């Protein structure tokens, strides 16, 4: 098994990888690859969710953080929480997932571009680029609000 087999796997930065929902065995592969933090942005009721994902990750030596982001209602509070967690683990290898890597692609884009100062082209994942043409207004609005919030924070 390889990390590339995980749904929508994208190594977005040297110490940050993203994906859709990994299986239990894939979480073990993620840990074996040196990732020390696993962040889940999907709801506990999402497709293929692993009920004991946190304890499974902990048993593999990983830290686990669940930030349940409602797909139909992402909020700035969710983004603030995500940024706080990413900043807290900035010296660790971090794997972030949701169901298909859509939520994650938006959150990591905002974080990388506006918090870490990564150039636009490097901050955008191929998943975000593929999703953008068919993205609904909820997510377009979230990205706009997130960018405005983060730009105002810098000022």
C-alpha positions in Angstrom: 0.0 0.0 0.0 1.2 3.5 -0.8 0.1 7.0 0.2 -0.8 7.6 -3.5 -3.6 5.1 -3.2 -5.4 7.3 -0.7 -8.3 9.2 -2.3 -7.2 12.6 -3.6 -3.9 12.5 -1.9 -2.0 15.8 -2.3 1.3 16.6 -0.7 0.6 20.3 -0.6 3.7 21.5 1.3 6.9 19.8 2.6 5.3 19.0 6.0 1.6 19.0 5.0 -0.4 16.4 3.1 -4.1 16.3 2.3 -6.6 13.7 1.2 -10.1 12.3 1.3 -11.0 9.9 4.1 -8.3 7.3 4.6 -9.1 3.8 5.8 -7.7 2.4 9.0 -4.9 0.7 7.2 -4.1 3.9 5.3 -3.9 5.8 8.6 -1.3 3.3 9.7 0.6 4.0 6.4 0.3 7.8 7.1 1.8 7.3 10.6 4.6 5.0 9.1 5.4 7.8 6.7 6.3 10.1 9.6 3.1 12.1 9.9 2.6 12.9 13.6 -0.7 14.9 13.4 -4.0 13.8 11.8 -6.7 16.5 11.3 -10.2 15.5 10.2 -12.5 18.3 8.9 -15.3 15.9 8.0 -18.4 15.3 10.2 -18.4 12.1 12.3 -21.5 11.1 10.3 -19.7 11.5 6.9 -19.3 8.7 4.4 -16.7 6.1 5.4 -16.0 7.9 8.7 -14.1 5.9 11.2 -15.8 6.0 14.6 -12.7 5.5 16.6 -10.3 7.4 14.3 -8.9 9.5 17.2 -8.0 6.5 19.3 -6.7 4.6 16.3 -4.4 7.5 15.4 -3.3 7.8 19.0 -2.4 4.1 19.1 -0.2 4.7 16.1 1.6 7.6 18.0 -0.2 10.4 16.2 -2.1 13.4 17.6 -5.6 13.6 16.4 -7.7 16.8 16.0 -11.3 16.7 14.8 -12.7 20.0 13.5 -16.1 19.0 12.1 -16.9 21.4 9.3 -20.5 21.2 7.9 -20.1 21.1 4.2 -23.1 23.3 3.7 -22.1 25.9 6.3 -18.3 26.3 6.7 -17.6 29.2 9.2 -14.9 31.6 10.0 -14.8 30.0 13.5 -14.0 26.7 11.8 -11.2 28.5 9.9 -9.9 30.2 13.1 -9.8 26.8 14.8 -8.0 25.2 11.9 -5.4 28.0 11.8 -4.8 27.7 15.5 -4.3 23.9 15.2 -2.0 24.2 12.1 0.1 26.9 13.9 0.3 24.7 17.1 1.7 21.9 15.0 3.8 23.9 12.5 6.9 22.0 13.4 5.3 18.6 12.8 4.3 16.6 9.7 0.6 17.1 9.4 -2.0 15.2 7.4 -5.4 16.9 6.9 -8.4 15.1 5.5 -12.1 15.3 5.0 -14.4 13.1 2.9 -13.0 13.9 -0.6 -10.4 16.7 0.1 -12.7 19.5 -0.9 -13.1 21.2 2.5 -9.4 20.6 3.1 -8.3 22.1 -0.1 -10.2 25.3 0.7 -8.9 25.5 4.3 -5.3 24.7 3.5 -5.3 27.2 0.6 -6.4 30.0 2.9 -3.9 28.9 5.6 -0.9 28.5 3.2 -1.5 31.7 1.2 -2.6 34.1 3.9 -0.9 32.8 7.1 2.3 31.2 5.7 2.8 33.5 2.8 3.0 30.7 0.2 2.5 32.0 -3.4 -1.0 31.5 -4.9 0.1 28.7 -7.3 1.7 26.7 -4.6 -1.0 27.2 -2.1 -3.8 25.9 -4.4 -4.1 22.2 -4.6 -5.1 20.4 -7.8 -8.3 19.3 -5.9 -9.2 23.0 -5.4 -8.5 23.8 -9.0 -10.7 20.9 -10.2 -13.5 21.8 -7.8 -13.5 25.6 -8.4 -15.5 25.6 -11.7 -18.4 23.8 -10.1 -18.0 25.2 -6.5 -21.3 26.3 -5.1 -22.0 29.8 -3.6 -21.5 28.6 0.0 -17.9 27.7 -0.7 -17.2 30.7 -3.0 -18.5 32.9 -0.2 -16.5 31.1 2.4 -13.3 31.6 0.5 -14.0 35.3 0.0 -14.9 35.8 3.7 -11.8 33.8 4.7 -9.5 35.9 2.5 -11.1 39.1 3.7 -10.7 38.0 7.4 -7.1 36.9 7.0 -6.1 40.1 5.0 -7.7 42.3 7.7 -5.8 40.3 10.3 -2.5 41.1 8.7 -3.3 44.9 8.6 
